[in-house]
Amino acid sequence: MIYRIVKLTFKEEEIEHFFQIFEGNKLLIAGAKGCTSMRLMHDLSDRRVVFTYSTWEDENFLELYRASAAFKAFWGTIKPLFLIPAEVSTLESYHWYAADT
């Protein structure tokens, strides 16, 4: 299992446009083969910033998605809306801790 975190910073006037585009693509992204979950999060301190957090069975599935026409179309549509380039990390779990309830 791998985890992909992408920080996207949009031009202030484009953030709502991004949300509209994302809404139309979220099921396509989350439904990609090998994607087990996908979450979009909005930064509380800077409303121009969003993070995507996705979980993938392995890197091969992530790379298949990144090579897909669907990803290329989505990315090509949102990239001009960026204020700065996206920041991307692909991670594997090292330790997992959960609080007792």
Secondary structure, 3 states (H helix, E strand, C coil): CEEEEEEEEECHHHHHHHHHHHHHHHHHHHCCCCEEEEEEEECCCCCCEEEEEEEECCHHHHHHHHCCHHHHHHHHHHHHHECCCCEEEEEECCCCCCCCC
